[in-house]
């Protein structure tokens, strides 16, 4: 089989390699952008300068933090297709979900619908909400290869008179696929059911992610694909009861309406929010976001094919798992049977390979099957995936009890 066609390594407008823009450890292979992101050097420098300014004159800095955060909101919200007056900065996606869960009131016997492809921490938050009121949480089983039409019908079939809330991912974390959240939310609204859309991975990968998501509330991480500092996410809502949403810390803006009350949070490090527009602008000025999504898709496709080809001689079925609604930057490659069968086993494999061969990866589990979740960004090159084949495939086969050929040959 011919070798997969990788795009030429990307370059900056200066002519330097794109990967030089990120201060990542060159001794480590970085193939897991989706978990914690990676912050470009220019953004790191800006955040450092902001922190230094706060340290030099804290009395000047903190009383004026609200106006600075508001300005950052005004610059960031349009990136996800939202208005600043509908958007609040929060530390991460889980914090946004907690804000919404804290505002809701249920009755005993009410029901929350989640999916079996949802993010575990968000589902745990829904379960805590249910326990407070004697409600229940039920997971909709969504087949990995279900079409959008099938998924919408699944939700319609699962609605009950007791259903009050749906929590659904715009992009699923364990399976890396796009879900038809607007159609789900519109169908739910016809039955008086509200929808919280988990768009943790959507900013940067889905144009106007909040605008197209539908639902009553949406949130997304800016520290993933937009490459903002960690601890930056947006909560967006136009719901009529949004003044029931409160930040996780009561502070001096508590009497302000939504979203202004979120702009002041005591002495938290708000530089994560303030540096977010710089990260968004960096990708746009150096590559253009539309071109960036295309490049990430090309890198991900070629990387997934290279890794799948290395595993095919040892697999009973094709390791490459094409999804009906893929996203630009993430792909699934099925692991040999028995590996990563649970989330705990998948997480352990991730850390073992980092410690043993110096490759940062993401492994996930869905219905007892383990997958390598490839997530590419603009700093990735063909050599990164070749290194995965050379370093990680022997370790994976050994753990699966498979005797490999004397040497792995790259296609």
Residue pairs with C-beta under 8 A, 6 or more apart in sequence:
1 309
1 411
2 411
3 306
3 410
3 411
4 301
4 302
4 303
4 305
4 306
4 309
4 411
5 302
6 298
6 299
6 302
6 303
6 381
6 382
6 385
7 295
7 298
7 299
7 302
9 17
9 18
9 19
9 381
9 382
10 17
10 18
10 287
10 295
10 378
11 17
11 18
12 18
12 20
12 21
12 286
13 285
13 286
18 286
18 287
18 378
18 379
19 379
19 380
19 381
21 40
21 41
21 42
21 282
21 286
21 379
22 38
22 39
22 40
22 41
22 379
23 39
23 40
23 41
23 44
24 30
24 38
24 379
27 358
28 354
28 358
28 359
28 360
29 358
29 359
29 360
29 384
29 387
29 388
29 391
30 38
30 360
30 379
30 380
30 384
31 303
31 359
31 360
31 361
31 362
31 374
31 375
31 376
31 380
31 384
31 385
31 388
32 350
32 360
32 361
32 362
32 375
33 224
33 225
33 329
33 375
33 376
33 377
33 380
34 173
34 176
34 201
34 224
34 225
34 329
34 330
34 362
34 373
34 375
35 362
35 375
36 223
36 224
36 230
37 221
37 223
37 224
37 225
37 227
37 228
37 230
38 227
38 377
38 379
39 47
39 223
39 227
39 228
39 229
39 230
39 279
40 227
40 279
40 282
42 278
42 282
43 227
43 228
43 229
43 275
43 278
43 279
43 282
44 229
46 275
46 278
47 229
47 271
47 272
47 274
47 275
50 271
50 274
50 275
51 269
51 271
53 61
54 61
54 62
54 271
62 267
65 263
65 264
65 270
66 253
66 260
66 263
66 264
67 263
68 270
68 274
69 89
69 262
69 263
69 264
69 270
69 273
69 274
70 84
70 260
70 263
72 89
72 273
72 274
72 276
72 277
73 84
73 87
73 88
73 89
73 259
73 263
73 273
74 84
75 276
75 277
75 280
76 87
76 89
76 222
76 234
76 273
76 276
76 277
76 280
77 83
77 84
77 86
77 87
77 234
77 236
79 203
79 226
79 280
80 87
80 199
80 202
80 203
80 208
80 209
80 210
80 211
80 220
80 234
80 236
81 207
81 208
81 209
81 210
81 211
81 212
82 210
82 211
82 234
82 236
84 259
85 259
86 236
86 237
86 238
86 242
86 259
87 210
87 234
87 235
87 236
87 259
88 99
88 234
88 235
88 236
88 245
88 247
88 258
88 259
88 262
88 263
89 232
89 233
89 234
89 235
89 262
89 263
89 270
89 273
89 276
90 96
90 99
90 219
90 233
90 234
90 235
90 247
90 248
90 262
91 231
91 232
91 233
91 248
91 272
92 221
92 223
92 230
92 231
92 232
92 233
93 119
93 122
93 198
93 199
93 200
93 219
93 220
93 221
93 233
94 121
94 122
94 125
95 233
95 248
96 217
96 219
96 233
96 234
96 235
97 122
97 125
97 126
97 167
97 196
97 198
97 219
98 125
98 248
99 235
99 245
99 246
99 247
99 248
100 196
100 217
100 219
100 235
100 245
101 125
101 126
101 128
101 129
102 246
103 241
103 244
103 245
103 246
104 129
104 165
105 133
106 112
106 129
106 130
106 132
106 133
106 135
106 164
106 165
107 133
107 134
107 135
108 133
108 134
108 135
109 134
109 135
109 136
109 162
110 130
110 133
110 135
110 136
110 162
110 163
110 164
111 135
111 136
111 137
111 138
111 160
111 162
111 163
111 164
112 126
112 129
112 130
112 135
112 136
112 137
112 138
112 163
112 164
112 165
112 166
112 167
113 137
113 138
113 139
113 140
113 155
113 158
113 159
113 163
113 165
113 166
113 167
114 122
114 123
114 126
114 137
114 138
114 139
114 140
114 166
114 167
114 168
115 139
115 140
115 141
115 142
115 168
115 169
115 172
115 179
116 139
116 140
116 141
116 142
116 366
116 367
117 142
117 144
117 169
117 172
117 173
117 174
117 175
117 177
117 179
117 366
118 139
118 167
118 168
118 169
118 172
118 173
118 198
119 169
119 173
119 174
119 198
119 200
120 343
122 167
122 198
123 137
123 139
123 167
126 137
126 165
126 167
127 137
129 135
130 136
130 137
135 164
138 158
140 154
140 155
140 158
141 154
142 151
142 154
142 179
143 150
144 175
144 177
144 321
144 323
144 366
144 367
145 323
145 324
146 154
146 324
147 324
148 179
148 180
148 183
148 324
148 325
151 179
151 180
151 184
152 180
152 183
152 184
152 187
155 166
155 168
155 184
155 187
155 188
156 187
159 188
159 191
159 193
163 188
163 191
163 193
164 193
164 194
165 193
165 194
165 195
165 196
166 184
166 185
166 188
166 193
166 194
166 195
166 196
167 195
167 196
167 198
168 179
168 181
168 184
168 185
168 195
168 196
168 197
168 198
168 215
169 179
169 181
169 197
169 198
169 199
169 200
170 178
170 179
170 181
170 197
170 198
170 199
170 200
170 201
170 202
170 206
170 209
170 213
170 218
170 220
171 177
171 178
171 179
171 199
171 200
171 201
171 202
171 205
171 206
171 327
171 330
172 179
173 200
173 201
173 364
174 343
174 364
174 365
174 366
174 371
174 373
175 323
175 332
175 364
175 366
175 371
176 323
176 326
176 327
176 330
176 331
176 332
176 373
176 375
177 323
177 324
177 325
177 326
177 327
178 206
178 325
178 326
178 327
179 325
180 325
181 195
181 197
181 213
181 214
181 215
182 212
182 213
182 214
182 215
183 214
184 195
184 214
185 195
185 197
185 213
185 214
185 215
185 216
186 214
188 194
188 195
189 195
194 215
194 216
194 239
195 214
195 215
195 216
195 217
196 215
196 216
196 217
196 218
197 213
197 214
197 215
197 217
197 218
197 219
198 219
199 206
199 209
199 210
199 213
199 218
199 219
199 220
200 219
200 220
200 221
200 224
200 233
201 220
201 221
201 224
201 225
201 327
201 330
202 209
202 210
202 213
202 220
203 209
203 220
203 221
203 222
203 224
203 225
203 226
203 234
204 224
204 225
204 226
204 227
204 283
204 289
204 292
204 293
205 225
205 293
205 296
205 327
205 328
205 329
206 212
206 213
206 327
207 289
207 290
207 293
209 218
209 220
210 218
210 220
210 234
210 236
216 237
216 239
217 235
217 236
217 237
217 239
218 235
218 236
218 237
219 233
219 234
219 235
219 236
220 233
220 234
220 236
221 232
221 233
222 228
222 232
222 233
222 234
222 276
222 279
222 280
223 229
223 230
223 231
223 232
223 233
223 272
225 329
225 377
226 276
226 279
226 280
226 283
227 279
227 282
227 283
227 377
228 272
228 275
228 276
228 279
228 280
229 271
229 272
229 275
229 276
229 279
230 272
231 269
231 272
232 272
232 273
232 275
232 276
235 245
235 259
235 262
237 245
237 258
242 258
243 257
243 258
245 258
246 254
246 261
247 261
247 262
247 265
249 265
249 266
249 268
251 261
251 264
251 265
251 266
252 264
253 260
253 261
253 262
253 263
253 264
254 261
255 261
256 263
283 289
283 292
283 378
287 295
287 378
292 378
293 328
293 329
294 328
295 378
296 328
296 329
296 376
296 377
296 378
297 328
297 329
299 329
299 376
299 380
299 381
300 328
300 329
300 330
300 331
300 374
300 375
300 376
301 331
302 382
302 385
303 331
303 374
303 376
303 380
303 382
303 384
303 385
303 388
304 320
304 331
304 332
304 333
304 374
305 320
306 382
306 385
306 386
306 389
306 410
306 411
307 319
307 333
307 372
307 374
307 385
307 388
307 389
307 393
308 318
308 319
308 320
308 333
309 411
310 389
310 393
310 408
310 410
310 411
311 319
311 333
311 334
311 335
311 336
311 393
311 396
312 318
312 319
313 405
314 336
314 397
314 400
314 402
314 404
315 334
315 336
316 337
317 334
318 334
319 333
319 334
319 335
320 331
320 333
320 334
321 331
321 332
321 333
321 334
321 371
323 332
329 375
329 376
329 377
330 373
330 374
330 375
330 376
331 373
331 374
332 364
332 371
332 372
332 373
332 374
333 371
333 372
333 374
334 369
334 370
334 371
335 363
335 369
335 370
335 371
335 372
335 396
335 400
336 396
336 397
336 400
336 402
337 400
338 370
338 400
338 401
339 345
339 349
339 363
339 370
339 396
339 399
339 400
340 346
340 349
340 363
340 364
340 365
340 369
340 370
340 371
341 365
341 368
341 369
341 370
342 365
342 368
343 364
343 365
345 365
345 370
346 363
346 364
346 365
346 370
346 371
347 363
349 363
349 370
349 396
349 399
350 361
350 362
350 363
352 395
353 359
353 361
353 391
353 392
353 395
354 360
354 361
356 395
357 391
357 392
357 395
358 391
359 387
359 388
359 391
359 392
361 372
361 388
361 392
362 372
362 373
362 374
362 375
363 370
363 371
363 372
363 373
364 370
364 371
364 373
365 371
386 410
389 408
389 410
390 408
390 410
393 404
393 408
394 404
394 408
397 403
397 404
398 404
